[in-house]
Amino acid sequence: FSSHSIHFALALWALGADNEIIQAAYDHECANLLPRFNSPEKITAANLNEHLGDDEYYGAYLDFFTEIVKKQGVTSAVEEYVLSETANFISASGKKEKEHPEMLNRLMDGIAHSMIEVGYGLEFNVPGLVAEGLAWAAVHLKSSSAVIPVSFWTAANQAPVTSLTLRLPSLGEHTAAAPKTNVHALTILARILKDSRFDAIPLAEDYRIIYSNITSKYSDAITEYAKMWTFNQDDPEEAERKIEELVYANTLIYAVAGWSKNEDFNNDFFHVHLVTSALFLYQFIEILKPASQEVFLRSYFAVCLTWWIGRGRPGFDIAGFFAEVSSNPGSVAPFPAPHKDALPQADSPKASNPNPWLQLVKEALVVPDDHIPKALRALAHFAEVYGTRNAEEEDLKTTELPGAELIDGTLFVRAAVLTNERLRKHKDVDMSKARYWDRKGFYKSSLQHEVKRGMPQ
């Protein structure tokens, strides 16, 4: 239960599109929307949990959360109705598992679309989008119950913290290396790659069972790895550092795992959502208290791991990726010849295309598939924040992932170039059929065909 219309419009606006392009994109997405309908009854504090997961009550939940956001503000609303333990697990004796509200679980459902909606509201200061995202979450399913357990809250709330008012510092260059006791997200990826329990991930022809197949069979192992990932609430830079880890992990899963020297880029539809959703981690962390920061990021990581494993747990040829994938998309003819005295010199590729992001954004602005500008915007932001990283820096070098020492800040522009190259190759594809993105996965089975049955948008 979601809409991409406002996501598309805001992503384009943030990238610099004019009103004509934004209106066309908005109209394109709105063509698929249904009119709002009346719910069977009003949602109040008394019956808040009684109709969770039932989309017939979307309108009622939207009315409820609109009033909550107006009265309490977005910070209080998200903390109380998504991150608090009572919004997720009812402690009263005799309650069955199915009766737990699990709102954070619901927020992460559907490849995190409700989370993304709330994230847009937080980023662009549109409280109505936060209310919409909370209502979306309320009618989504509890798909991650097995990998977002109550123990995440128990552990986070027991952790000692010197200040309950810690907030994410303003973002600048990537943060300093974490303490030696830190278990990095890339180390978790490395350990999962070595774990034989995941050696025979089955191909799911129906996208709707990809995720549930994995949670039903591998939830204990996934939760085990999510808990291995360390989070020090007492360190004011920890949340920022852990976001950086997730950004690198998700970009590797999308771009490096999708790249192969002798094959076309496997532009995985599910993995790109790990990139676009990671953009909004900053917004959530800025408004959450330390214990909630830990719960939120650990739960998000568990969901990302589940999707990666569910798509076949592809590995990473980091050395090959950085040796072969360009950090410049090249110009598209016709392109004006550079001035004869152009810097650094007239015959340099940089004289024609000095900033790769200008060309990448230019092409992404007019594509009628909202995932492309959203992915480019996320990657461009990551490049802005982390693009100064050099290879051989200690925090990545000391992880257990082979080749991690070679990773530098060009990871993000290289990922964007790969995405753009696929766009150029498929410029004549009918975008209405959503065939730009790959859905074949990375399974060892010989059944390498596309996942079918009504793909999510």
Secondary structure per residue as TSV (DSSP state, phi and psi in degrees):
chain	resnum	aa	ss	phi	psi
A	1	F	-	360.0	100.9
A	2	S	-	-164.9	168.3
A	3	S	-	-137.5	139.4
A	4	H	-	-99.0	-1.3
A	5	S	H	-59.0	-50.4
A	6	I	H	-73.2	-30.9
A	7	H	H	-61.3	-46.8
A	8	F	H	-59.5	-48.9
A	9	A	H	-63.3	-44.9
A	10	L	H	-69.9	-37.5
A	11	A	H	-62.9	-44.0
A	12	L	H	-65.0	-42.7
A	13	W	H	-60.7	-43.2
A	14	A	H	-64.9	-28.6
A	15	L	H	-85.6	-6.6
A	16	G	T	103.7	13.1
A	17	A	-	-67.2	152.8
A	18	D	-	-88.1	177.5
A	19	N	H	-63.7	-33.0
A	20	E	H	-66.5	-43.8
A	21	I	H	-67.1	-43.9
A	22	I	H	-62.3	-43.7
A	23	Q	H	-64.0	-41.7
A	24	A	H	-63.0	-41.6
A	25	A	H	-65.6	-42.1
A	26	Y	H	-64.0	-44.8
A	27	D	H	-63.3	-37.6
A	28	H	H	-60.3	-44.5
A	29	E	H	-75.3	-36.6
A	30	C	H	-67.9	-18.4
A	31	A	T	-61.6	-20.9
A	32	N	T	-97.9	0.4
A	33	L	-	-85.4	151.6
A	34	L	-	-100.9	151.8
A	35	P	-	-67.4	150.7
A	36	R	-	-66.0	145.1
A	37	F	-	-124.3	160.6
A	38	N	-	-80.0	140.9
A	39	S	-	-83.8	158.5
A	40	P	S	-60.4	-32.8
A	41	E	S	-155.2	169.1
A	42	K	-	-77.1	144.0
A	43	I	-	-94.5	129.9
A	44	T	-	-129.6	177.7
A	45	A	S	-61.3	-28.8
A	46	A	S	-72.3	-34.5
A	47	N	S	-115.8	21.1
A	48	L	T	-53.7	-40.6
A	49	N	T	-92.4	-2.9
A	50	E	T	-76.5	-22.9
A	51	H	T	-123.9	19.8
A	52	L	T	-60.9	138.9
A	53	G	T	84.9	0.2
A	54	D	-	-109.1	108.4
A	55	D	G	-71.3	-8.7
A	56	E	G	-64.7	-18.1
A	57	Y	G	-104.3	14.9
A	58	Y	H	-58.1	-48.2
A	59	G	H	-58.9	-40.3
A	60	A	H	-68.1	-40.4
A	61	Y	H	-66.6	-36.3
A	62	L	H	-63.7	-43.4
A	63	D	H	-61.3	-42.9
A	64	F	H	-62.6	-50.4
A	65	F	H	-72.8	-25.9
A	66	T	H	-62.2	-43.4
A	67	E	H	-68.4	-38.9
A	68	I	H	-61.9	-46.0
A	69	V	H	-64.4	-39.2
A	70	K	H	-62.1	-42.9
A	71	K	H	-79.9	-41.8
A	72	Q	H	-101.5	-22.1
A	73	G	-	87.7	163.4
A	74	V	H	-69.8	-36.6
A	75	T	H	-61.6	-51.5
A	76	S	H	-64.3	-39.0
A	77	A	H	-63.3	-45.7
A	78	V	H	-67.7	-43.3
A	79	E	I	-60.6	-50.2
A	80	E	I	-72.8	-40.8
A	81	Y	I	-100.8	-3.1
A	82	V	I	-126.1	-44.9
A	83	L	I	-98.8	-21.3
A	84	S	S	-65.5	152.0
A	85	E	G	-63.7	-34.2
A	86	T	G	-69.7	-23.3
A	87	A	G	-78.6	-5.1
A	88	N	T	-123.7	-39.3
A	89	F	-	-137.4	128.6
A	90	I	-	-91.0	123.6
A	91	S	-	-84.2	-11.6
A	92	A	S	-58.3	137.0
A	93	S	T	-64.9	148.2
A	94	G	T	88.5	-7.0
A	95	K	-	-74.6	132.7
A	96	K	-	-84.9	157.5
A	97	E	G	-55.7	-39.8
A	98	K	G	-66.3	-16.0
A	99	E	G	-88.5	-9.0
A	100	H	-	-68.2	135.1
A	101	P	-	-67.4	-41.2
A	102	E	-	49.1	57.3
A	103	M	H	-68.5	-34.3
A	104	L	H	-65.6	-41.2
A	105	N	H	-54.6	-48.1
A	106	R	H	-65.4	-36.2
A	107	L	H	-61.8	-32.1
A	108	M	H	-87.2	-8.4
A	109	D	H	-66.6	158.3
A	110	G	H	63.9	43.1
A	111	I	H	54.3	40.4
A	112	A	H	67.9	28.5
A	113	H	H	-66.3	-37.0
A	114	S	H	-66.8	-38.8
A	115	M	H	-60.2	-42.9
A	116	I	H	-62.7	-41.6
A	117	E	H	-61.6	-47.6
A	118	V	H	-61.5	-39.8
A	119	G	H	-60.1	-42.4
A	120	Y	H	-61.7	-41.8
A	121	G	H	-61.6	-40.5
A	122	L	H	-69.3	-43.9
A	123	E	H	-65.0	-44.4
A	124	F	T	-99.0	8.8
A	125	N	T	56.7	51.2
A	126	V	-	-118.8	91.9
A	127	P	H	-56.7	-31.6
A	128	G	H	-61.0	-33.2
A	129	L	H	-70.7	-34.1
A	130	V	H	-63.2	-44.9
A	131	A	H	-61.6	-42.3
A	132	E	H	-61.7	-44.6
A	133	G	H	-62.2	-39.2
A	134	L	H	-65.8	-38.7
A	135	A	H	-67.7	-40.6
A	136	W	H	-56.8	-48.4
A	137	A	H	-58.6	-40.9
A	138	A	H	-60.4	-30.7
A	139	V	H	-101.7	2.8
A	140	H	S	-82.2	168.1
A	141	L	-	-88.3	166.6
A	142	K	-	-95.1	70.7
A	143	S	T	-77.2	-15.8
A	144	S	T	-114.7	23.4
A	145	S	T	-54.4	-37.1
A	146	A	T	-76.2	-18.5
A	147	V	T	-116.2	-1.0
A	148	I	S	-124.5	75.9
A	149	P	-	-83.4	165.2
A	150	V	T	-61.7	-24.2
A	151	S	H	-62.2	-23.0
A	152	F	H	-61.8	-41.3
A	153	W	H	-72.2	-42.9
A	154	T	H	-58.0	-48.2
A	155	A	H	-65.3	-43.2
A	156	A	H	-66.5	-39.1
A	157	N	H	-76.9	-15.7
A	158	Q	H	-91.6	-12.0
A	159	A	S	-69.4	134.9
A	160	P	-	-72.4	135.1
A	161	V	-	-133.5	132.4
A	162	T	S	-76.6	-24.1
A	163	S	-	-139.7	128.2
A	164	L	T	-87.1	5.7
A	165	T	T	-115.5	18.9
A	166	L	-	-60.7	141.3
A	167	R	-	-137.3	157.8
A	168	L	-	-63.6	126.0
A	169	P	-	-65.6	161.3
A	170	S	-	-61.7	141.6
A	171	L	-	-81.2	134.3
A	172	G	-	-134.5	-127.1
A	173	E	S	-71.5	166.3
A	174	H	-	-59.4	152.8
A	175	T	-	-78.6	165.1
A	176	A	-	-67.7	162.4
A	177	A	-	-58.9	142.9
A	178	A	-	-75.7	165.7
A	179	P	-	-59.2	162.1
A	180	K	T	-61.8	-25.9
A	181	T	T	-76.0	-8.3
A	182	N	-	-63.9	135.2
A	183	V	-	-105.4	111.0
A	184	H	-	-77.7	152.2
A	185	A	H	-59.0	-35.4
A	186	L	H	-69.3	-29.4
A	187	T	H	-66.1	-38.6
A	188	I	H	-62.5	-43.2
A	189	L	H	-59.7	-43.3
A	190	A	H	-62.0	-42.4
A	191	R	H	-67.7	-37.8
A	192	I	H	-66.6	-38.7
A	193	L	H	-60.4	-30.1
A	194	K	H	-88.5	-8.1
A	195	D	-	-83.6	114.4
A	196	S	G	-67.5	-13.8
A	197	R	G	-63.1	-21.7
A	198	F	G	-104.4	16.8
A	199	D	T	-73.4	-18.7
A	200	A	T	-127.9	58.2
A	201	I	-	-67.4	124.7
A	202	P	-	-77.4	148.4
A	203	L	-	-76.0	131.7
A	204	A	-	-111.4	116.2
A	205	E	S	-73.5	-26.2
A	206	D	B	-102.2	119.5
A	207	Y	G	-58.4	-25.9
A	208	R	G	-69.8	-14.7
A	209	I	G	-112.6	1.2
A	210	I	H	-56.5	-51.9
A	211	Y	H	-70.1	-46.4
A	212	S	H	-65.8	-31.9
A	213	N	H	-57.9	-41.9
A	214	I	H	-75.6	-44.7
A	215	T	H	-65.3	-31.2
A	216	S	H	-73.9	-26.6
A	217	K	H	-106.6	-28.3
A	218	Y	H	-126.2	14.8
A	219	S	H	-62.1	-39.1
A	220	D	H	-61.7	-43.3
A	221	A	H	-67.4	-42.4
A	222	I	H	-64.1	-44.8
A	223	T	H	-61.9	-39.1
A	224	E	H	-57.0	-45.2
A	225	Y	H	-71.5	-37.9
A	226	A	H	-61.8	-35.6
A	227	K	H	-74.9	-26.2
A	228	M	H	-64.6	-30.9
A	229	W	S	-66.0	121.2
A	230	T	-	-84.3	151.5
A	231	F	-	-148.2	119.0
A	232	N	-	-104.0	99.6
A	233	Q	T	-63.5	-21.6
A	234	D	T	-80.8	-5.4
A	235	D	-	-102.1	115.9
A	236	P	T	-64.5	-16.1
A	237	E	T	-97.8	-0.1
A	238	E	H	-64.1	-45.4
A	239	A	H	-60.3	-42.9
A	240	E	H	-62.9	-42.4
A	241	R	H	-64.0	-41.2
A	242	K	H	-71.2	-32.2
A	243	I	H	-62.9	-43.4
A	244	E	H	-58.4	-42.3
A	245	E	H	-59.6	-44.6
A	246	L	H	-66.1	-39.1
A	247	V	H	-61.3	-46.1
A	248	Y	H	-65.6	-43.1
A	249	A	H	-60.9	-47.6
A	250	N	H	-69.6	-34.5
A	251	T	H	-69.4	-38.1
A	252	L	I	-61.5	-43.8
A	253	I	I	-61.2	-42.5
A	254	Y	I	-74.2	-53.3
A	255	A	I	-90.8	-52.5
A	256	V	I	-72.5	-42.8
A	257	A	T	-66.0	-28.9
A	258	G	T	-81.4	-13.3
A	259	W	-	-93.8	141.3
A	260	S	B	-144.1	138.6
A	261	K	T	-59.5	-36.7
A	262	N	T	-107.2	10.4
A	263	E	B	-135.3	161.0
A	264	D	-	-64.7	152.6
A	265	F	-	-58.7	126.5
A	266	N	-	-85.3	93.2
A	267	N	-	-83.7	72.9
A	268	D	B	-68.1	127.2
A	269	F	H	-63.1	-38.0
A	270	F	H	-76.6	-40.5
A	271	H	H	-67.2	-31.2
A	272	V	H	-65.2	-26.7
A	273	H	H	-68.5	-24.1
A	274	L	H	-67.8	-32.2
A	275	V	H	-74.3	-49.5
A	276	T	H	-67.3	-34.2
A	277	S	H	-73.4	-31.8
A	278	A	H	-62.1	-24.2
A	279	L	T	-59.0	-27.8
A	280	F	T	-96.8	2.5
A	281	L	H	-60.8	-37.8
A	282	Y	H	-57.9	-45.2
A	283	Q	H	-64.2	-41.0
A	284	F	H	-67.1	-45.2
A	285	I	H	-64.1	-31.8
A	286	E	H	-63.6	-24.5
A	287	I	H	-108.6	-2.7
A	288	L	S	-101.5	148.4
A	289	K	-	-73.9	162.5
A	290	P	H	-54.0	-45.3
A	291	A	H	-62.5	-38.9
A	292	S	H	-70.8	-34.1
A	293	Q	H	-57.0	-47.4
A	294	E	H	-62.4	-47.6
A	295	V	H	-60.7	-45.5
A	296	F	H	-62.9	-50.4
A	297	L	H	-68.2	-38.4
A	298	R	H	-67.2	-40.1
A	299	S	H	-65.5	-43.3
A	300	Y	H	-60.6	-44.0
A	301	F	H	-61.9	-41.3
A	302	A	H	-60.4	-41.0
A	303	V	H	-66.3	-43.2
A	304	C	H	-62.3	-42.7
A	305	L	H	-61.0	-39.4
A	306	T	H	-63.9	-42.6
A	307	W	H	-66.3	-42.1
A	308	W	H	-61.2	-47.6
A	309	I	H	-64.1	-40.5
A	310	G	H	-64.3	-24.8
A	311	R	T	-89.7	3.7
A	312	G	T	115.9	2.1
A	313	R	-	53.0	55.1
A	314	P	-	-65.9	148.8
A	315	G	-	-90.6	-171.9
A	316	F	-	-132.0	113.4
A	317	D	-	-90.9	78.3
A	318	I	H	-66.0	-43.2
A	319	A	H	-62.2	-45.8
A	320	G	H	-63.7	-41.0
A	321	F	H	-59.5	-49.8
A	322	F	H	-74.4	-20.4
A	323	A	H	-82.8	-29.7
A	324	E	H	-110.0	-32.4
A	325	V	S	-84.3	126.8
A	326	S	-	-73.1	153.6
A	327	S	S	-102.3	12.2
A	328	N	-	-134.8	126.0
A	329	P	-	-74.7	-12.9
A	330	G	-	77.3	160.6
A	331	S	-	-87.5	155.3
A	332	V	-	-108.8	122.2
A	333	A	S	-66.2	149.1
A	334	P	S	-79.5	143.8
A	335	F	-	-137.4	131.0
A	336	P	-	-61.2	140.3
A	337	A	-	-65.7	142.2
A	338	P	-	-69.5	158.4
A	339	H	-	-59.0	147.8
A	340	K	T	-62.4	-22.9
A	341	D	T	-106.9	21.5
A	342	A	-	-61.3	149.4
A	343	L	S	-93.4	148.0
A	344	P	S	-72.9	-24.9
A	345	Q	-	-164.0	155.5
A	346	A	T	-60.6	-32.1
A	347	D	T	-92.5	6.4
A	348	S	S	-77.6	140.6
A	349	P	H	-56.4	-28.8
A	350	K	H	-74.0	-16.6
A	351	A	H	-69.9	-30.9
A	352	S	H	-90.5	-32.1
A	353	N	-	-139.7	75.7
A	354	P	S	-70.3	-26.9
A	355	N	-	-125.8	110.5
A	356	P	H	-59.3	-30.4
A	357	W	H	-68.2	-28.1
A	358	L	H	-61.7	-45.3
A	359	Q	H	-69.5	-41.5
A	360	L	H	-63.1	-46.8
A	361	V	H	-67.3	-41.2
A	362	K	H	-53.8	-45.9
A	363	E	H	-73.8	-33.4
A	364	A	H	-72.0	-26.2
A	365	L	T	-64.4	-24.7
A	366	V	T	-113.6	14.8
A	367	V	-	-87.8	130.1
A	368	P	S	-80.6	32.2
A	369	D	-	-126.9	110.5
A	370	D	T	-63.9	-22.7
A	371	H	H	-64.8	-29.2
A	372	I	H	-69.8	-54.8
A	373	P	H	-63.3	-31.6
A	374	K	H	-65.9	-41.9
A	375	A	H	-65.8	-43.4
A	376	L	H	-64.3	-38.6
A	377	R	H	-64.7	-43.0
A	378	A	H	-62.5	-47.3
A	379	L	H	-64.7	-37.8
A	380	A	H	-64.7	-39.6
A	381	H	H	-65.7	-43.5
A	382	F	H	-61.0	-38.4
A	383	A	H	-65.6	-37.2
A	384	E	H	-64.8	-39.7
A	385	V	H	-81.6	-41.3
A	386	Y	H	-115.3	5.3
A	387	G	T	-67.2	-13.5
A	388	T	T	-87.7	-0.8
A	389	R	-	-62.8	138.4
A	390	N	-	-100.8	156.8
A	391	A	T	-65.4	160.8
A	392	E	T	70.4	17.0
A	393	E	-	-76.6	147.8
A	394	E	H	-61.3	-40.9
A	395	D	H	-64.2	-38.1
A	396	L	H	-83.8	-36.4
A	397	K	H	-59.9	-33.3
A	398	T	T	-90.4	2.8
A	399	T	S	-74.9	171.2
A	400	E	S	-90.9	2.5
A	401	L	S	-82.6	118.7
A	402	P	T	-58.4	131.3
A	403	G	T	88.3	-4.1
A	404	A	G	-61.3	-25.5
A	405	E	G	-66.8	-16.4
A	406	L	G	-87.1	-11.3
A	407	I	-	-71.1	131.3
A	408	D	-	-133.9	-175.3
A	409	G	T	-68.9	-8.3
A	410	T	T	-79.8	-2.7
A	411	L	H	-50.7	-41.8
A	412	F	H	-75.3	-40.5
A	413	V	H	-70.2	-33.9
A	414	R	H	-64.3	-41.2
A	415	A	H	-62.6	-39.4
A	416	A	H	-67.3	-38.9
A	417	V	H	-62.6	-43.6
A	418	L	H	-59.9	-43.8
A	419	T	H	-61.5	-42.8
A	420	N	H	-68.9	-36.6
A	421	E	H	-62.5	-37.9
A	422	R	H	-64.5	-38.2
A	423	L	H	-61.7	-44.6
A	424	R	H	-64.3	-38.6
A	425	K	H	-68.8	-25.5
A	426	H	T	-113.3	32.9
A	427	K	T	-65.7	-20.5
A	428	D	T	-101.7	7.4
A	429	V	S	-72.7	143.5
A	430	D	-	-75.6	102.8
A	431	M	G	-64.4	-22.5
A	432	S	G	-64.7	-19.2
A	433	K	G	-95.0	3.4
A	434	A	T	53.5	43.5
A	435	R	-	-99.8	6.2
A	436	Y	S	-67.3	-35.1
A	437	W	S	-94.7	145.8
A	438	D	B	-84.4	147.2
A	439	R	-	-133.0	11.2
A	440	K	S	-77.4	-18.2
A	441	G	T	77.0	-162.7
A	442	F	T	-133.4	41.1
A	443	Y	-	-81.1	146.9
A	444	K	S	-75.6	-17.3
A	445	S	S	-60.8	151.7
A	446	S	S	-74.7	-9.0
A	447	L	-	-82.2	68.8
A	448	Q	-	-90.6	69.6
A	449	H	-	-123.0	170.3
A	450	E	-	-70.1	142.3
A	451	V	-	-68.3	136.7
A	452	K	B	-115.0	-169.0
A	453	R	S	74.8	70.2
A	454	G	S	58.2	75.8
A	455	M	-	-60.9	144.6
A	456	P	-	-66.8	156.8
A	457	Q	-	-98.1	360.0
